Amino acid sequence: MRNSLLIFLSVFFLNTLIAQDDPVLFTVEGTPVSLSEFDYIYNKNNGKNADYSEKSVQEYLDLYVNFKLKVQRAREMKLDTIKTLQKELDGYRKQLSNAYLVDNEVSDNLIKEVFERKKEDLRISHILIAASDKDNLVRQKEVQGKLQKIEKALAGGLKFEDVAKQFSDDKQSSVNGGDIGYITSMLPQGFYDFESSVYGLKVGEVSAPVKSPYGYHIAKLTERRPARGEMEISHILIRKKYKGQEVPGAKKKVDSLYNALKLGADFEKVCKEHSEDLKTKTRGGYLGFFGINRYEKSFEEAAFGLEVDNAIAAPIETAVGYHIIRRISKKDLTDFSKAKKQLKRVVSKSSRFDIARKALIEQIKEEGAFTENRNALGQFKSTLDKEFFNFQWEIPELPDMELFSFKNNQRATVREFAAYCKRSSKARLRYNKTTDPNKAADELYDQFVTDAAIQYEESNLENKYPEFKALMREYREGILLFEATEREVWSKASSDTLGLKNYYNQNKEKYKWNERARVTQYDFNVTEAKKMKKVFKLLKKKSIPEVQEKFKDDKLKIGSKELVIDKSDDRLKDIRKWKIGEMTRPSADVKMGKTTVFKIMEILPAGQKQLSDARGYVISDYQDSLEKSWISDLKSKYTVQINEEVFKSLIK
C-alpha cells in the first residue's frame, strides 16, 4: 500500500477538482475513475443492452473494477516504461490522430456542408470571363481589365442580364442574360469555390469574381427552392422520328399505352412489348437515379411532379420522342446518418477535400499562434544552387536560427529544416534541374510547416475531443492489461507443467470422452447421383477391392483414411443405428469432385481423457483459475472504494 503524504494530497486535490463537474465513481489504490469514464465505457460495450438497471450496472462495475485492478498492477510492474509497448501505443495514436484530423476536422465538416447544401437548389445567372492558368501576362491583364469593367458596370446600376449579354464568354447562357438554370451541390471538380460563393448569396445578390477551370465567374442568385434531390425512375419511350422522318401515329400510340396503364396494365410488360428504348426495355425501362439538369426540362418536370412511388406521369415530349415515366423511389434528403456514408466516399475523392485540408492547416496555424522568421528561410535559400537537386547534396553551414514556432513551445530551426530537405531526397530529385531551387525550397518548406501543424494539432486532440481522450485511455490501458495478463496468467498456464498437471488431477471429471467410433472415411471420385447410388449399394455388401473391380471401366478411384469421431459429430448425424458396419449417406462435394461416406468400424465406450488428449481445454480452464486467483490477490492488495451515492445516480 502507498501511504506517503505526497500521494495522499495529490489524490485528494485531484478528486476535489474532478468532483466539481465529473464525480468520482470509484478509486483503485487512490486512483480515481470518473462517472463519465465509466458511463462512456458502459454504453460503448453494452450498446442496446445498456438499460441502466441496477443489476446491469453492478455487473459491469464489477468487471471494470477488476480491469482497473489489473491496470494498477501493470503500472506497479512498470510495464508502461517498456519501449516496445510505448512504440506500439505511439503507433495507435498516430493512426487515431490521422483518423480524427481527416474524419473529424476535414471529412465531417465537408460532409455536413454538402448535406446542408443538398437541401436546396439554386437558380444562378453568371458572367464568365474565360481564363487559364497558362495565360501569358498580356492575357492576364486583359482578363483583369474585363473584370473591372464588369464590376464598374454593375456598380453603376446596369442590369446583370444586360451586362452578361455584353461581356460573358459563355455564349450559350449570355443570350438568356447569363441564366444557367438550377444547380445543386456537389458541383464538378474545380468548382468548389464557385459553389461556396453562390450558396453564400442571398436572392438578388451578386458575387465577387470566382475562379474555376473555365475562368472567372461573377454570379447572381435569382431563386432558391427546396431541393428536388434524386429520383429513381423507369420509362416507356415511343420515338417520334425514324431516320430523320416523322413517325405517323407516335402520339396516338403513346396515349393508348398510357390509357392501358391507367386501367391496370402491367408497366414492365407494356414496356417490354412496346418501348423503343432498346437499352432499357428488357429491364422494364429502368433508368436508375437521376437529379436535376440530367435530362430535358420537360422530362425533369414530369418526373419530379410525381409525388408517390409507382405513380405514372402522363406522356411528355422531348427531342427524342414521347415518354411515360414511372416513379420507383426518391432519396430521403433529411436523414444524415443514411447520407453520410455515401457522401463521405464522394467527398474524400473530390478536390474540395484538398482545399479543406489546406484550410484546416491555416486554421491550426492561427489557433496555434504560428509565427515564422522569413528572413531565416531567405538566408537558407540564398545558399542553394542546382546541387540542391542532387542526391548527394550537403547541408550548408548556417547559424541555427529559429524558423517558426507554435504557442505550445513547439518550434523548428533552420538546421532542422535543412535536415528535412536532406531526408526528402525523393521530393528534391523529382524537380527538373531547370527549376529554380528557391521555388523547390518553398514547396518543401510548405510541407515542413504542414507536418509541424499536424503534429501540433495531434498534441492537442485530447483537449479538443473527449472521445479521442477516451479511446487513447482504452488503448493505453488495454496494452498494459494484455501484457500483465500475459505474464501473470497466460504464459504461466502454458509453461507451468507441474501446475497444469495438478490442476488436471484435481478436475479429471471435467475431461471425459463421450462414446465414439473408429470410422473409415471413403472418398470416391464420383459426384453423379445415379452412379454413386450404385456404388453405395454395392459397398454395403462388398469389399473395397470388389467395388473397384466392378466399376473399373468407369475408372473409379477410392481413397480412405481412419478416424476417431465423437458420437455427436455432425459427420455421423445420419447414422440410423449406432453399430459396427453402419454407413452415412453419400455426401457429394461437386467443387472438390468427390463424394464421401463414413463407415463405423469399432464402437469406443465413454472414458477418461488423458492430459495429452485434453491439453487445450485444461490450459484454458487453468488460465481461468489463475485469473480468478490473481484478481482475488489484487483485491486483497489494493484498496477499492466505491462512491455509493454516485453509483445510485446511474440507476434508471
C-alpha positions, 0 to 999 in steps of 0.5 A: 500500500502507498501511504506517503503524504505526497500521494495522499494530497495529490489524490485528494486535490485531484478528486476535489477538482474532478468532483466539481463537474465529473464525480468520482465513481470509484478509486483503485489504490487512490486512483480515481475513475470518473462517472463519465469514464465509466458511463462512456465505457458502459454504453460503448460495450453494452450498446442496446443492452445498456438499460441502466438497471441496477443489476446491469450496472453492478455487473459491469462495475464489477468487471471494470473494477477488476480491469482497473485492478489489473491496470494498477498492477501493470503500472506497479510492474512498470510495464508502461516504461517498456519501449516496445509497448510505448512504440506500439501505443505511439503507433495507435495514436498516430493512426487515431490522430490521422483518423480524427484530423481527416474524419473529424476536422476535414471529412465531417465538416465537408460532409455536413456542408454538402448535406446542408447544401443538398437541401436546396437548389439554386437558380444562378445567372453568371458572367464568365470571363474565360481564363487559364492558368497558362495565360501569358501576362498580356492575357492576364491583364486583359482578363483583369481589365474585363473584370473591372469593367464588369464590376464598374458596370454593375456598380453603376446600376446596369442590369446583370442580364444586360451586362452578361449579354455584353461581356460573358464568354459563355455564349450559350447562357449570355443570350438568356442574360447569363441564366444557367438554370438550377444547380445543386451541390456537389458541383464538378471538380474545380468548382468548389469555390464557385459553389461556396460563393453562390450558396453564400448569396442571398436572392438578388445578390451578386458575387465577387469574381470566382475562379474555376477551370473555365475562368472567372465567374461573377454570379447572381442568385435569382431563386432558391427552392427546396431541393428536388434531390434524386429520383429513381425512375423507369420509362416507356419511350415511343420515338417520334422520328425514324431516320430523320422522318416523322413517325405517323401515329407516335402520339396516338400510340403513346396515349393508348399505352398510357390509357392501358396503364391507367386501367391496370396494365402491367408497366414492365410488360407494356414496356417490354412489348412496346418501348423503343428504348432498346437499352432499357426495355428488357429491364422494364425501362429502368433508368436508375437515379437521376437529379436535376439538369440530367435530362430535358426540362420537360422530362425533369418536370414530369418526373419530379411532379410525381409525388408517390412511388409507382405513380405514372406521369402522363406522356411528355415530349422531348427531342427524342420522342414521347415518354411515360415515366414511372416513379420507383423511389426518391432519396430521403434528403433529411436523414444524415446518418443514411447520407453520410456514408455515401457522401463521405466516399464522394467527398474524400475523392473530390478536390474540395477535400484538398482545399479543406485540408489546406484550410484546416492547416491555416486554421491550426496555424492561427489557433496555434499562434504560428509565427515564422522568421522569413528572413531565416528561410531567405538566408537558407535559400540564398545558399542553394544552387542546382546541387540542391537537386542532387542526391548527394547534396550537403547541408550548408553551414548556417547559424541555427536560427529559429524558423517558426514556432507554435504557442505550445513551445513547439518550434523548428530551426533552420538546421532542422529544416535543412535536415528535412530537405536532406531526408526528402531526397525523393521530393528534391530529385523529382524537380527538373534541374531547370527549376529554380531551387528557391521555388523547390525550397518553398514547396518543401518548406510548405510541407515542413510547416504542414507536418509541424501543424499536424503534429501540433494539432495531434498534441492537442486532440485530447483537449479538443475531443473527449472521445479521442481522450477516451479511446487513447485511455482504452488503448493505453490501458488495454496494452498494459492489461494484455501484457500483465495478463500475459505474464501473470496468467497466460504464459504461466498456464502454458509453461507451468507443467507441474501446475497444469498437471495438478490442476488436471488431477484435481478436475479429471471429471471435467475431461471425459470422452463421450462414446465414439467410433473408429470410422473409415472415411471413403472418398470416391471420385464420383459426384453423379447421383445415379452412379454413386447410388450404385456404388453405395449399394454395392459397398454395403455388401462388398469389399473395397477391392470388389467395388473397384473391380466392378466399376473399373471401366468407369475408372473409379478411384477410392481413397480412405483414411481412419478416424476417431469421431465423437458420437455427436459429430455432425459427420455421423448425424445420419447414422440410423443405428449406432453399430459396427458396419453402419454407413452415412449417406453419400455426401457429394462435394461437386467443387472438390469432385468427390463424394464421401461416406463414413463407415463405423468400424469399432464402437469406443465406450465413454472414458477418461481423457488423458492430459495429452488428449485434453491439453487445450481445454485444461490450459484454458480452464487453468488460465481461468483459475489463475485469473480468478486467483490473481484478481482475488490477490489484487483485491486483497492488495489494493484498496477499492472504494466505491462512491455509493451515492454516485453509483445510485445516480446511474440507476434508471 
